[in-house]
Amino acid sequence: MKTYETLFITPPTLSEDEEREAVEAFAAVVTQGGGSFAVNERLGRRRLAYPIAKHADGVYVRFLYDSVADVPKELERRLRLSDRILRSLTVRLEPNQAVAAKEQAVRDAAARAEAARRAQEGLPAVDAPPAPARPERGRGDGDAEDDSADWESDRDG
Amino acid sequence: MRGMSRPKAARGRGGRPRFLFRRRKYCKFCEQKAEWIDYKDVKTLQNYTPERAKILPRRISGTCARHQRELMQAIKRARMVALLPFAED
C-alpha cells in the first residue's frame, strides 16, 4: 500500500451540489478500490496563476490516501475524462513524506478543532499553526488583489 | 561546500576571470531540517521565484544540492496546477 496525493481543480462555476456530487464520486473510486483516506479536503477557491479553460479562479480539492496502484490509475483516468475537472495531479509520496503529510494533516485538524473550541468559548484565537500549512481562513470570495498565497477555505472546522 | 566562488580559469570564455557572487552560506531548508518541500506551499516557493517567475539558481539562493532538486520539482508541480505561474511579466 503506497500513499498517494491527488489534487484536482474544479471550475468555480459549479454549484455546491454539483461540486459535492463530483467530489463524492471521485472519493468513492478510492474507497471502492480499497483505499483508505487520510485526507479529503476542499482547499477552497483560489486565484489561478494563469487562466485554465478561460477561468481565472478554481476550486482545489485534495485527497491523501493509501491504496494499491490501481486506484490512482483509475482515479486519474476518471479525472481526465470528467468535464467538470479542469486539471489534476497525482503524486506518489515517498515514505518519509507520507508520514510527514499525515502528521501535518492531523495537526491541522487538531488546530482547526482548537480554533473552533476557542471561538465558541469566546477566547481569542491562538495563532495560526506554524510553518508550511496555509492560512486557515480566507478573506472572502475571489478577491482579486489578495495575497495570492491565501486559500479561501470553507472548513472552519 | 564552497563558500565563495573562485574566479574560473579561462576556458574559451573570453579569457578574463570574473568574480561571481558569494553565495549566502546556508540552505534554509537544511537549517529547518525540512523533510519535504511541498509543492502546495506557495508562500515558501515564492521566495525562490523572483520576477518573471524563474527558478533561482543555487548560487543565488544558497540552497544545497539536494534541496534545490526537490525545490525545482516542487516548483514545477506547482506550476502545473496553477499555483505558480510559468512566466510573468
gemmi code that builds the backbone of each chain (N, CA, C; Angstrom):
import gemmi

chains = {
    "A": [
        ("MET", (0.841, -1.193, 0.000), (0.000, 0.000, 0.000), (0.875, 1.241, 0.000)),
        ("LYS", (0.707, 2.009, -1.014), (1.505, 3.220, -1.098), (0.613, 4.422, -0.788)),
        ("THR", (1.280, 5.505, -0.503), (0.499, 6.709, -0.204), (0.510, 7.628, -1.408)),
        ("TYR", (-0.652, 8.082, -1.770), (-0.781, 8.953, -2.931), (-1.460, 10.243, -2.533)),
        ("GLU", (-1.161, 11.257, -3.294), (-1.869, 12.512, -3.091), (-2.398, 12.970, -4.443)),
        ("THR", (-3.664, 13.231, -4.498), (-4.259, 13.718, -5.739), (-4.856, 15.077, -5.495)),
        ("LEU", (-4.512, 15.973, -6.352), (-5.034, 17.322, -6.254), (-5.802, 17.571, -7.527)),
        ("PHE", (-6.987, 18.099, -7.425), (-7.654, 18.448, -8.671), (-8.391, 19.775, -8.518)),
        ("ILE", (-8.688, 20.337, -9.658), (-9.280, 21.671, -9.682), (-10.620, 21.611, -10.389)),
        ("THR", (-11.610, 22.153, -9.753), (-12.916, 22.240, -10.403), (-13.215, 23.704, -10.699)),
        ("PRO", (-13.994, 23.930, -11.715), (-14.302, 25.326, -12.039), (-15.135, 25.955, -10.936)),
        ("PRO", (-14.964, 27.241, -10.728), (-15.723, 27.901, -9.663), (-17.195, 28.049, -10.006)),
        ("THR", (-17.519, 27.739, -11.250), (-18.895, 27.941, -11.680), (-19.828, 26.797, -11.310)),
        ("LEU", (-19.292, 25.753, -10.759), (-20.167, 24.652, -10.358), (-20.996, 25.056, -9.156)),
        ("SER", (-22.181, 24.558, -9.111), (-22.986, 24.802, -7.914), (-22.459, 23.921, -6.792)),
        ("GLU", (-22.857, 24.251, -5.593), (-22.404, 23.454, -4.453), (-22.741, 21.997, -4.615)),
        ("ASP", (-23.936, 21.757, -5.106), (-24.363, 20.373, -5.243), (-23.538, 19.643, -6.281)),
        ("GLU", (-23.357, 20.290, -7.397), (-22.595, 19.644, -8.459), (-21.203, 19.309, -7.969)),
        ("GLU", (-20.657, 20.270, -7.269), (-19.306, 20.065, -6.785), (-19.258, 18.911, -5.806)),
        ("ARG", (-20.192, 18.918, -4.899), (-20.200, 17.862, -3.900), (-20.385, 16.503, -4.523)),
        ("GLU", (-21.285, 16.425, -5.477), (-21.506, 15.139, -6.148), (-20.240, 14.651, -6.794)),
        ("ALA", (-19.604, 15.560, -7.497), (-18.396, 15.165, -8.214), (-17.338, 14.667, -7.233)),
        ("VAL", (-17.132, 15.430, -6.181), (-16.100, 15.038, -5.225), (-16.443, 13.698, -4.593)),
        ("GLU", (-17.697, 13.519, -4.271), (-18.078, 12.237, -3.672), (-17.866, 11.089, -4.635)),
        ("ALA", (-18.176, 11.344, -5.877), (-17.979, 10.282, -6.865), (-16.511, 9.897, -6.935)),
        ("PHE", (-15.651, 10.870, -6.945), (-14.232, 10.547, -7.006), (-13.753, 9.905, -5.729)),
        ("ALA", (-14.261, 10.370, -4.625), (-13.864, 9.750, -3.358), (-14.295, 8.294, -3.336)),
        ("ALA", (-15.432, 8.029, -3.927), (-15.922, 6.656, -3.953), (-14.967, 5.759, -4.737)),
        ("VAL", (-14.388, 6.299, -5.769), (-13.433, 5.499, -6.539), (-12.338, 4.984, -5.619)),
        ("VAL", (-11.913, 5.829, -4.750), (-10.839, 5.427, -3.844), (-11.306, 4.358, -2.874)),
        ("THR", (-12.412, 4.629, -2.226), (-12.836, 3.679, -1.204), (-13.256, 2.359, -1.816)),
        ("GLN", (-13.863, 2.412, -2.981), (-14.266, 1.151, -3.610), (-13.075, 0.336, -4.045)),
        ("GLY", (-12.011, 1.011, -4.324), (-10.822, 0.289, -4.738), (-10.036, -0.240, -3.554)),
        ("GLY", (-10.555, 0.003, -2.390), (-9.852, -0.495, -1.217), (-8.876, 0.507, -0.646)),
        ("GLY", (-9.026, 1.754, -1.024), (-8.111, 2.743, -0.480), (-8.634, 3.317, 0.819)),
        ("SER", (-7.742, 3.844, 1.592), (-8.173, 4.462, 2.842), (-7.712, 5.913, 2.854)),
        ("PHE", (-8.648, 6.763, 3.131), (-8.347, 8.192, 3.096), (-7.622, 8.649, 4.344)),
        ("ALA", (-6.639, 9.466, 4.135), (-6.089, 10.189, 5.276), (-6.665, 11.595, 5.275)),
        ("VAL", (-6.883, 12.109, 4.083), (-7.340, 13.482, 3.945), (-8.259, 13.586, 2.743)),
        ("ASN", (-9.365, 14.232, 2.936), (-10.210, 14.581, 1.794), (-10.698, 15.980, 2.084)),
        ("GLU", (-10.028, 16.944, 1.538), (-10.423, 18.292, 1.915), (-10.554, 19.199, 0.704)),
        ("ARG", (-11.451, 20.125, 0.874), (-11.649, 21.130, -0.145), (-10.807, 22.321, 0.286)),
        ("LEU", (-9.778, 22.593, -0.480), (-8.911, 23.683, -0.073), (-9.531, 25.025, -0.353)),
        ("GLY", (-10.475, 25.031, -1.267), (-11.207, 26.263, -1.472), (-10.872, 26.919, -2.790)),
        ("ARG", (-11.545, 28.010, -2.990), (-11.361, 28.750, -4.217), (-10.077, 29.537, -4.148)),
        ("ARG", (-9.462, 29.671, -5.265), (-8.190, 30.357, -5.290), (-7.950, 30.913, -6.664)),
        ("ARG", (-7.301, 32.014, -6.700), (-6.982, 32.594, -7.993), (-5.903, 31.755, -8.655)),
        ("LEU", (-6.125, 31.430, -9.906), (-5.144, 30.616, -10.609), (-4.002, 31.497, -11.093)),
        ("ALA", (-2.840, 30.887, -11.198), (-1.686, 31.659, -11.653), (-1.796, 31.993, -13.127)),
        ("TYR", (-2.587, 31.213, -13.850), (-2.824, 31.512, -15.256), (-4.195, 30.946, -15.574)),
        ("PRO", (-4.857, 31.505, -16.539), (-6.211, 31.030, -16.806), (-6.211, 29.601, -17.357)),
        ("ILE", (-7.150, 28.837, -16.869), (-7.348, 27.484, -17.380), (-8.754, 27.416, -17.900)),
        ("ALA", (-8.878, 26.977, -19.144), (-10.212, 26.913, -19.741), (-10.976, 28.213, -19.505)),
        ("LYS", (-10.267, 29.288, -19.663), (-10.837, 30.621, -19.544), (-11.274, 31.001, -18.131)),
        ("HIS", (-11.038, 30.144, -17.170), (-11.389, 30.511, -15.804), (-10.197, 31.158, -15.124)),
        ("ALA", (-10.478, 32.141, -14.307), (-9.395, 32.791, -13.571), (-9.242, 32.216, -12.176)),
        ("ASP", (-10.312, 31.615, -11.681), (-10.256, 31.005, -10.349), (-10.584, 29.540, -10.464)),
        ("GLY", (-10.247, 28.819, -9.435), (-10.641, 27.419, -9.411), (-10.806, 26.963, -7.983)),
        ("VAL", (-11.490, 25.864, -7.834), (-11.653, 25.282, -6.510), (-10.753, 24.062, -6.420)),
        ("TYR", (-9.918, 24.064, -5.414), (-8.954, 22.969, -5.265), (-9.457, 21.943, -4.261)),
        ("VAL", (-9.297, 20.698, -4.617), (-9.671, 19.621, -3.706), (-8.482, 18.682, -3.588)),
        ("ARG", (-8.260, 18.233, -2.402), (-7.091, 17.399, -2.182), (-7.473, 16.079, -1.539)),
        ("PHE", (-6.945, 15.022, -2.095), (-7.115, 13.694, -1.493), (-5.754, 13.195, -1.083)),
        ("LEU", (-5.696, 12.629, 0.089), (-4.468, 11.979, 0.516), (-4.886, 10.603, 0.989)),
        ("TYR", (-4.374, 9.581, 0.369), (-4.911, 8.258, 0.672), (-3.856, 7.185, 0.463)),
        ("ASP", (-4.109, 6.056, 1.070), (-3.268, 4.878, 0.865), (-4.039, 3.892, 0.029)),
        ("SER", (-3.355, 3.275, -0.881), (-4.044, 2.230, -1.637), (-3.049, 1.465, -2.485)),
        ("VAL", (-3.581, 0.506, -3.207), (-2.776, -0.197, -4.210), (-2.716, 0.657, -5.465)),
        ("ALA", (-1.941, 0.215, -6.406), (-1.651, 1.060, -7.558), (-2.825, 1.253, -8.503)),
        ("ASP", (-3.774, 0.354, -8.510), (-4.875, 0.501, -9.466), (-5.727, 1.711, -9.177)),
        ("VAL", (-5.807, 2.045, -7.923), (-6.730, 3.114, -7.544), (-6.341, 4.468, -8.134)),
        ("PRO", (-5.122, 4.928, -7.910), (-4.803, 6.229, -8.501), (-4.901, 6.210, -10.014)),
        ("LYS", (-4.608, 5.049, -10.577), (-4.691, 4.978, -12.034), (-6.118, 5.202, -12.500)),
        ("GLU", (-7.010, 4.520, -11.855), (-8.420, 4.655, -12.216), (-8.930, 6.050, -11.893)),
        ("LEU", (-8.496, 6.558, -10.775), (-8.929, 7.895, -10.386), (-8.467, 8.923, -11.410)),
        ("GLU", (-7.232, 8.829, -11.780), (-6.712, 9.751, -12.781), (-7.477, 9.627, -14.089)),
        ("ARG", (-7.769, 8.403, -14.444), (-8.493, 8.190, -15.690), (-9.817, 8.930, -15.641)),
        ("ARG", (-10.511, 8.766, -14.555), (-11.811, 9.426, -14.448), (-11.691, 10.936, -14.388)),
        ("LEU", (-10.667, 11.384, -13.723), (-10.493, 12.837, -13.646), (-10.242, 13.409, -15.030)),
        ("ARG", (-9.461, 12.700, -15.805), (-9.176, 13.206, -17.140), (-10.427, 13.248, -17.993)),
        ("LEU", (-11.262, 12.222, -17.829), (-12.451, 12.147, -18.664), (-13.516, 13.146, -18.257)),
        ("SER", (-13.494, 13.506, -16.976), (-14.598, 14.319, -16.494), (-14.569, 15.697, -17.117)),
        ("ASP", (-15.730, 16.194, -17.469), (-15.732, 17.558, -17.983), (-15.934, 18.568, -16.867)),
        ("ARG", (-15.951, 18.084, -15.644), (-16.060, 19.029, -14.530), (-14.725, 19.313, -13.886)),
        ("ILE", (-13.708, 18.697, -14.383), (-12.398, 18.841, -13.750), (-11.498, 19.606, -14.697)),
        ("LEU", (-10.880, 20.632, -14.188), (-10.008, 21.418, -15.051), (-8.610, 20.828, -15.137)),
        ("ARG", (-8.139, 20.353, -14.010), (-6.784, 19.827, -14.010), (-6.609, 18.922, -12.810)),
        ("SER", (-5.708, 17.978, -12.962), (-5.448, 17.137, -11.790), (-3.988, 16.773, -11.759)),
        ("LEU", (-3.560, 16.405, -10.593), (-2.176, 15.998, -10.424), (-2.158, 14.931, -9.352)),
        ("THR", (-1.560, 13.805, -9.661), (-1.445, 12.736, -8.676), (0.018, 12.471, -8.430)),
        ("VAL", (0.345, 12.398, -7.181), (1.734, 12.215, -6.802), (1.836, 11.033, -5.873)),
        ("ARG", (2.877, 10.283, -6.038), (3.114, 9.225, -5.066), (4.118, 9.764, -4.064)),
        ("LEU", (3.827, 9.574, -2.808), (4.708, 10.136, -1.793), (5.732, 9.122, -1.321)),
        ("GLU", (6.925, 9.609, -1.159), (7.942, 8.785, -0.521), (7.521, 8.514, 0.917)),
        ("PRO", (7.982, 7.427, 1.462), (7.534, 7.075, 2.814), (7.720, 8.192, 3.837)),
        ("ASN", (8.848, 8.841, 3.807), (9.026, 9.888, 4.820), (8.084, 11.051, 4.569)),
        ("GLN", (7.841, 11.335, 3.319), (6.908, 12.417, 3.009), (5.503, 12.033, 3.428)),
        ("ALA", (5.191, 10.767, 3.216), (3.842, 10.311, 3.539), (3.586, 10.489, 5.025)),
        ("VAL", (4.540, 10.068, 5.783), (4.392, 10.191, 7.233), (4.251, 11.658, 7.618)),
        ("ALA", (5.118, 12.485, 7.060), (5.079, 13.911, 7.384), (3.737, 14.519, 6.992)),
        ("ALA", (3.257, 14.140, 5.823), (2.000, 14.717, 5.345), (0.844, 14.319, 6.249)),
        ("LYS", (0.856, 13.075, 6.654), (-0.257, 12.642, 7.503), (-0.208, 13.309, 8.857)),
        ("GLU", (0.993, 13.411, 9.380), (1.100, 14.063, 10.685), (0.635, 15.503, 10.586)),
        ("GLN", (1.018, 16.143, 9.499), (0.604, 17.528, 9.309), (-0.902, 17.620, 9.230)),
        ("ALA", (-1.504, 16.653, 8.573), (-2.962, 16.669, 8.458), (-3.601, 16.539, 9.829)),
        ("VAL", (-3.038, 15.689, 10.625), (-3.577, 15.528, 11.967), (-3.438, 16.817, 12.752)),
        ("ARG", (-2.283, 17.439, 12.619), (-2.070, 18.694, 13.341), (-3.023, 19.774, 12.862)),
        ("ASP", (-3.218, 19.817, 11.558), (-4.126, 20.833, 11.025), (-5.527, 20.632, 11.558)),
        ("ALA", (-5.951, 19.381, 11.561), (-7.299, 19.102, 12.038), (-7.420, 19.473, 13.503)),
        ("ALA", (-6.403, 19.150, 14.266), (-6.436, 19.480, 15.688), (-6.459, 20.989, 15.880)),
        ("ALA", (-5.688, 21.677, 15.072), (-5.648, 23.132, 15.207), (-6.996, 23.739, 14.862)),
        ("ARG", (-7.626, 23.189, 13.843), (-8.924, 23.731, 13.482), (-9.930, 23.465, 14.572)),
        ("ALA", (-9.859, 22.275, 15.146), (-10.790, 21.954, 16.229), (-10.534, 22.887, 17.399)),
        ("GLU", (-9.290, 23.129, 17.664), (-8.919, 24.012, 18.760), (-9.424, 25.422, 18.501)),
        ("ALA", (-9.267, 25.869, 17.291), (-9.724, 27.220, 16.957), (-11.232, 27.327, 17.118)),
        ("ALA", (-11.909, 26.301, 16.718), (-13.366, 26.324, 16.851), (-13.773, 26.334, 18.311)),
        ("ARG", (-13.078, 25.558, 19.075), (-13.400, 25.500, 20.502), (-13.171, 26.850, 21.153)),
        ("ARG", (-12.085, 27.477, 20.783), (-11.801, 28.771, 21.378), (-12.791, 29.818, 20.942)),
        ("ALA", (-13.185, 29.715, 19.697), (-14.169, 30.684, 19.209), (-15.462, 30.527, 19.988)),
        ("GLN", (-15.799, 29.286, 20.241), (-17.029, 29.047, 20.991), (-16.949, 29.595, 22.387)),
        ("GLU", (-15.819, 29.453, 22.987), (-15.701, 29.899, 24.375), (-15.414, 31.379, 24.465)),
        ("GLY", (-15.272, 31.982, 23.339), (-15.071, 33.429, 23.350), (-13.647, 33.827, 23.658)),
        ("LEU", (-12.765, 32.855, 23.643), (-11.364, 33.207, 23.860), (-10.781, 33.719, 22.559)),
        ("PRO", (-9.767, 34.546, 22.649), (-9.129, 34.984, 21.407), (-8.477, 33.794, 20.735)),
        ("ALA", (-8.497, 33.814, 19.427), (-7.921, 32.694, 18.689), (-6.422, 32.655, 18.903)),
        ("VAL", (-5.945, 31.450, 19.057), (-4.495, 31.283, 19.166), (-3.908, 31.449, 17.774)),
        ("ASP", (-2.619, 31.672, 17.699), (-2.027, 31.908, 16.389), (-2.261, 30.745, 15.458)),
        ("ALA", (-2.310, 31.059, 14.199), (-2.468, 30.004, 13.190), (-1.301, 29.037, 13.296)),
        ("PRO", (-1.538, 27.781, 12.956), (-0.458, 26.796, 13.070), (0.752, 27.218, 12.269)),
        ("PRO", (1.906, 26.957, 12.791), (3.131, 27.488, 12.183), (3.484, 26.786, 10.888)),
        ("ALA", (4.336, 27.381, 10.181), (5.047, 26.807, 9.030), (4.139, 26.276, 7.935)),
        ("PRO", (4.507, 25.194, 7.295), (4.070, 25.083, 5.899), (2.580, 25.132, 5.665)),
        ("ALA", (1.781, 24.930, 6.663), (0.343, 24.956, 6.419), (-0.094, 26.319, 5.934)),
        ("ARG", (-1.030, 26.283, 5.040), (-1.543, 27.548, 4.528), (-2.443, 28.170, 5.585)),
        ("PRO", (-2.726, 29.438, 5.484), (-3.582, 30.104, 6.474), (-4.954, 29.470, 6.534)),
        ("GLU", (-5.557, 29.484, 7.708), (-6.788, 28.737, 7.902), (-7.966, 29.384, 7.207)),
        ("ARG", (-8.094, 30.668, 7.330), (-9.310, 31.278, 6.815), (-9.037, 32.161, 5.627)),
        ("GLY", (-9.941, 32.125, 4.736), (-9.825, 33.004, 3.590), (-10.401, 34.342, 3.900)),
        ("ARG", (-10.305, 35.193, 2.949), (-10.777, 36.555, 3.180), (-11.917, 36.894, 2.248)),
        ("GLY", (-12.757, 35.939, 1.993), (-13.861, 36.317, 1.124), (-13.639, 35.800, -0.275)),
        ("ASP", (-14.560, 36.103, -1.101), (-14.733, 35.367, -2.321), (-14.036, 35.968, -3.520)),
        ("GLY", (-13.064, 35.287, -4.062), (-12.491, 35.724, -5.334), (-11.944, 37.134, -5.269)),
        ("ASP", (-11.314, 37.440, -4.189), (-10.753, 38.765, -4.013), (-9.550, 38.918, -4.934)),
        ("ALA", (-9.661, 39.756, -5.897), (-8.650, 39.742, -6.955), (-7.303, 40.265, -6.508)),
        ("GLU", (-7.299, 41.177, -5.563), (-5.998, 41.714, -5.175), (-5.384, 40.955, -4.028)),
        ("ASP", (-5.970, 39.860, -3.684), (-5.500, 39.240, -2.452), (-4.082, 38.721, -2.589)),
        ("ASP", (-3.497, 38.496, -1.471), (-2.205, 37.849, -1.403), (-2.360, 36.471, -2.035)),
        ("SER", (-1.667, 36.248, -3.099), (-2.006, 35.068, -3.877), (-1.687, 33.774, -3.157)),
        ("ALA", (-1.048, 33.839, -2.020), (-0.761, 32.593, -1.329), (-1.860, 32.206, -0.350)),
        ("ASP", (-2.977, 32.881, -0.397), (-4.043, 32.525, 0.537), (-5.029, 31.548, -0.079)),
        ("TRP", (-5.446, 30.607, 0.711), (-6.547, 29.760, 0.323), (-7.800, 30.308, 0.953)),
        ("GLU", (-8.867, 30.302, 0.199), (-10.129, 30.550, 0.868), (-10.697, 29.197, 1.198)),
        ("SER", (-10.948, 28.964, 2.434), (-11.402, 27.634, 2.796), (-12.738, 27.721, 3.498)),
        ("ASP", (-13.575, 26.780, 3.224), (-14.848, 26.819, 3.931), (-14.832, 25.884, 5.118)),
        ("ARG", (-13.674, 25.358, 5.428), (-13.603, 24.481, 6.576), (-13.197, 25.289, 7.778)),
        ("ASP", (-14.173, 25.788, 8.530), (-13.689, 26.380, 9.765), (-13.786, 25.388, 10.872)),
        ("GLY", (-14.087, 24.186, 10.497), (-13.943, 23.050, 11.376), (-14.488, 23.108, 12.740)),
    ],
    "B": [
        ("MET", (31.273, 22.122, 0.877), (30.619, 23.089, 0.027), (31.403, 24.390, 0.044)),
        ("ARG", (31.646, 24.956, -1.097), (32.463, 26.167, -1.145), (31.632, 27.369, -0.730)),
        ("GLY", (32.239, 28.201, 0.040), (31.526, 29.405, 0.439), (31.598, 30.470, -0.630)),
        ("MET", (32.788, 30.658, -1.159), (32.922, 31.725, -2.146), (33.429, 31.131, -3.436)),
        ("SER", (32.879, 31.587, -4.513), (33.332, 31.057, -5.798), (34.620, 31.727, -6.203)),
        ("ARG", (35.518, 30.932, -6.615), (36.772, 31.492, -7.120), (36.578, 31.864, -8.576)),
        ("PRO", (37.345, 32.794, -9.044), (37.237, 33.099, -10.472), (37.618, 31.864, -11.271)),
        ("LYS", (36.818, 31.585, -12.258), (37.050, 30.352, -13.003), (38.236, 30.533, -13.941)),
        ("ALA", (38.936, 29.445, -14.159), (40.048, 29.503, -15.103), (39.495, 29.770, -16.482)),
        ("ALA", (40.230, 30.519, -17.267), (39.764, 30.846, -18.608), (39.655, 29.580, -19.418)),
        ("ARG", (38.512, 29.408, -20.043), (38.356, 28.170, -20.806), (37.656, 28.477, -22.103)),
        ("GLY", (38.164, 29.449, -22.776), (37.496, 29.818, -24.007), (36.314, 30.702, -23.736)),
        ("ARG", (36.238, 31.259, -22.555), (35.112, 32.143, -22.279), (35.481, 33.581, -22.467)),
        ("GLY", (36.498, 33.847, -23.183), (36.902, 35.234, -23.314), (38.090, 35.542, -22.433)),
        ("GLY", (38.510, 34.557, -21.689), (39.803, 34.684, -21.012), (39.780, 35.391, -19.686)),
        ("ARG", (38.948, 36.372, -19.530), (39.059, 37.193, -18.328), (38.261, 36.552, -17.204)),
        ("PRO", (38.908, 36.295, -16.086), (38.154, 35.696, -14.975), (37.170, 36.702, -14.402)),
        ("ARG", (35.998, 36.223, -14.052), (35.012, 37.106, -13.442), (34.796, 36.690, -12.003)),
        ("PHE", (34.522, 37.624, -11.162), (34.178, 37.275, -9.790), (32.673, 37.030, -9.709)),
        ("LEU", (32.362, 35.866, -9.278), (30.943, 35.547, -9.128), (30.458, 35.996, -7.762)),
        ("PHE", (29.155, 36.046, -7.629), (28.599, 36.415, -6.323), (29.062, 35.431, -5.278)),
        ("ARG", (29.271, 35.931, -4.087), (29.458, 34.985, -2.993), (28.075, 34.491, -2.602)),
        ("ARG", (27.847, 33.198, -2.611), (26.509, 32.729, -2.262), (26.356, 32.730, -0.758)),
        ("ARG", (25.162, 33.050, -0.372), (24.885, 33.025, 1.060), (25.149, 31.637, 1.587)),
        ("LYS", (25.679, 31.526, 2.783), (26.345, 30.294, 3.157), (25.451, 29.104, 3.442)),
        ("TYR", (24.201, 29.354, 3.747), (23.468, 28.196, 4.238), (22.174, 27.969, 3.458)),
        ("CYS", (21.723, 26.761, 3.585), (20.496, 26.367, 2.913), (19.377, 26.443, 3.945)),
        ("LYS", (18.375, 27.235, 3.634), (17.327, 27.409, 4.648), (16.596, 26.118, 4.946)),
        ("PHE", (16.504, 25.284, 3.947), (15.788, 24.027, 4.177), (16.590, 23.120, 5.090)),
        ("CYS", (17.877, 23.121, 4.903), (18.715, 22.313, 5.775), (18.651, 22.841, 7.198)),
        ("GLU", (18.614, 24.146, 7.295), (18.577, 24.741, 8.624), (17.308, 24.330, 9.358)),
        ("GLN", (16.210, 24.322, 8.628), (14.942, 23.929, 9.248), (14.808, 22.438, 9.365)),
        ("LYS", (15.722, 21.717, 8.783), (15.629, 20.260, 8.708), (14.301, 19.850, 8.091)),
        ("ALA", (13.911, 20.591, 7.071), (12.653, 20.258, 6.406), (12.772, 18.895, 5.745)),
        ("GLU", (11.823, 18.047, 6.029), (11.905, 16.711, 5.433), (11.500, 16.736, 3.989)),
        ("TRP", (10.716, 17.736, 3.666), (9.995, 17.648, 2.421), (9.592, 19.031, 1.964)),
        ("ILE", (9.758, 19.299, 0.695), (9.309, 20.577, 0.172), (7.980, 20.328, -0.539)),
        ("ASP", (6.965, 20.936, -0.046), (5.625, 20.671, -0.556), (5.295, 21.595, -1.711)),
        ("TYR", (4.853, 21.037, -2.808), (4.535, 21.892, -3.947), (3.335, 22.780, -3.669)),
        ("LYS", (2.603, 22.445, -2.604), (1.436, 23.279, -2.308), (1.800, 24.475, -1.442)),
        ("ASP", (2.988, 24.502, -0.981), (3.399, 25.530, -0.044), (3.851, 26.758, -0.805)),
        ("VAL", (2.880, 27.446, -1.360), (3.200, 28.522, -2.297), (4.020, 29.623, -1.658)),
        ("LYS", (3.740, 29.926, -0.412), (4.455, 31.020, 0.244), (5.956, 30.787, 0.222)),
        ("THR", (6.346, 29.589, 0.601), (7.778, 29.305, 0.615), (8.335, 29.291, -0.796)),
        ("LEU", (7.603, 28.637, -1.674), (8.092, 28.512, -3.044), (8.285, 29.877, -3.693)),
        ("GLN", (7.430, 30.802, -3.345), (7.536, 32.110, -3.978), (8.833, 32.816, -3.634)),
        ("ASN", (9.401, 32.473, -2.498), (10.677, 33.089, -2.149), (11.769, 32.732, -3.140)),
        ("TYR", (11.550, 31.673, -3.847), (12.592, 31.200, -4.752), (12.249, 31.451, -6.212)),
        ("THR", (11.194, 32.196, -6.422), (10.871, 32.540, -7.814), (10.643, 34.038, -7.893)),
        ("PRO", (11.669, 34.747, -8.290), (11.540, 36.202, -8.374), (10.778, 36.613, -9.620)),
        ("GLU", (11.099, 37.790, -10.099), (10.392, 38.316, -11.255), (10.507, 37.367, -12.436)),
        ("ARG", (9.532, 37.467, -13.285), (9.447, 36.585, -14.451), (9.270, 35.120, -14.053)),
        ("ALA", (9.016, 34.890, -12.783), (8.689, 33.543, -12.307), (9.767, 32.516, -12.596)),
        ("LYS", (11.002, 32.950, -12.693), (12.067, 31.976, -12.917), (12.437, 31.288, -11.613)),
        ("ILE", (13.116, 30.187, -11.727), (13.593, 29.489, -10.538), (14.996, 29.996, -10.224)),
        ("LEU", (15.195, 30.399, -9.002), (16.501, 30.939, -8.631), (17.588, 29.880, -8.659)),
        ("PRO", (18.731, 30.212, -9.198), (19.825, 29.248, -9.174), (20.386, 29.115, -7.765)),
        ("ARG", (21.001, 28.015, -7.522), (21.570, 27.735, -6.205), (22.552, 28.780, -5.761)),
        ("ARG", (23.310, 29.287, -6.698), (24.362, 30.211, -6.267), (23.777, 31.517, -5.738)),
        ("ILE", (22.541, 31.776, -6.076), (21.915, 32.977, -5.535), (21.137, 32.657, -4.268)),
        ("SER", (20.396, 31.577, -4.333), (19.512, 31.306, -3.202), (20.221, 30.596, -2.071)),
        ("GLY", (21.338, 29.967, -2.374), (22.100, 29.316, -1.314), (21.574, 27.972, -0.878)),
        ("THR", (20.693, 27.397, -1.631), (20.206, 26.087, -1.201), (21.207, 24.996, -1.548)),
        ("CYS", (21.120, 23.925, -0.808), (22.042, 22.829, -1.075), (21.536, 22.020, -2.264)),
        ("ALA", (22.374, 21.168, -2.758), (22.063, 20.456, -3.985), (20.782, 19.653, -3.870)),
        ("ARG", (20.691, 18.906, -2.805), (19.520, 18.047, -2.660), (18.238, 18.856, -2.606)),
        ("HIS", (18.260, 19.907, -1.818), (17.040, 20.698, -1.681), (16.740, 21.489, -2.931)),
        ("GLN", (17.752, 21.831, -3.642), (17.493, 22.532, -4.898), (16.748, 21.614, -5.857)),
        ("ARG", (17.131, 20.373, -5.898), (16.416, 19.444, -6.776), (14.975, 19.298, -6.329)),
        ("GLU", (14.783, 19.150, -5.044), (13.414, 18.991, -4.530), (12.612, 20.259, -4.785)),
        ("LEU", (13.277, 21.365, -4.606), (12.613, 22.647, -4.815), (12.185, 22.796, -6.261)),
        ("MET", (13.054, 22.422, -7.171), (12.714, 22.527, -8.580), (11.524, 21.664, -8.906)),
        ("GLN", (11.533, 20.464, -8.365), (10.407, 19.577, -8.628), (9.123, 20.171, -8.068)),
        ("ALA", (9.204, 20.719, -6.884), (8.013, 21.300, -6.263), (7.507, 22.489, -7.064)),
        ("ILE", (8.432, 23.324, -7.521), (8.002, 24.488, -8.285), (7.354, 24.063, -9.591)),
        ("LYS", (7.952, 23.079, -10.226), (7.378, 22.647, -11.496), (5.984, 22.063, -11.308)),
        ("ARG", (5.839, 21.311, -10.236), (4.496, 20.766, -9.976), (3.514, 21.884, -9.679)),
        ("ALA", (3.945, 22.827, -8.878), (3.043, 23.919, -8.536), (2.611, 24.659, -9.798)),
        ("ARG", (3.529, 24.798, -10.727), (3.171, 25.451, -11.972), (2.124, 24.656, -12.724)),
        ("MET", (2.232, 23.352, -12.651), (1.294, 22.530, -13.399), (-0.122, 22.679, -12.886)),
        ("VAL", (-0.269, 22.930, -11.603), (-1.622, 23.095, -11.067), (-1.941, 24.552, -10.794)),
        ("ALA", (-1.249, 25.424, -11.515), (-1.594, 26.850, -11.486), (-1.475, 27.482, -10.106)),
        ("LEU", (-0.583, 26.931, -9.292), (-0.306, 27.602, -8.028), (0.810, 28.609, -8.201)),
        ("LEU", (1.600, 28.361, -9.220), (2.647, 29.320, -9.564), (2.594, 29.519, -11.061)),
        ("PRO", (2.970, 30.688, -11.541), (2.940, 30.880, -12.988), (4.168, 30.290, -13.655)),
        ("PHE", (4.018, 30.013, -14.923), (5.170, 29.575, -15.712), (6.030, 30.763, -16.081)),
        ("ALA", (5.364, 31.854, -16.364), (6.100, 33.055, -16.778), (5.267, 34.254, -16.420)),
        ("GLU", (5.965, 35.338, -16.244), (5.267, 36.508, -15.740), (5.957, 37.732, -16.313)),
        ("ASP", (5.223, 38.787, -16.506), (5.888, 39.995, -16.992), (6.443, 40.800, -15.814)),
    ],
}
model = gemmi.Model(1)
for chain_id, residues in chains.items():
    chain = gemmi.Chain(chain_id)
    for i, (resn, *xyz) in enumerate(residues, 1):
        res = gemmi.Residue()
        res.name, res.seqid = resn, gemmi.SeqId(i, " ")
        for name, pos in zip(("N", "CA", "C"), xyz):
            atom = gemmi.Atom()
            atom.name, atom.element = name, gemmi.Element(name[0])
            atom.pos, atom.b_iso = gemmi.Position(*pos), 0.0
            res.add_atom(atom)
        chain.add_residue(res)
    model.add_chain(chain)
structure = gemmi.Structure()
structure.add_model(model)
structure.setup_entities()
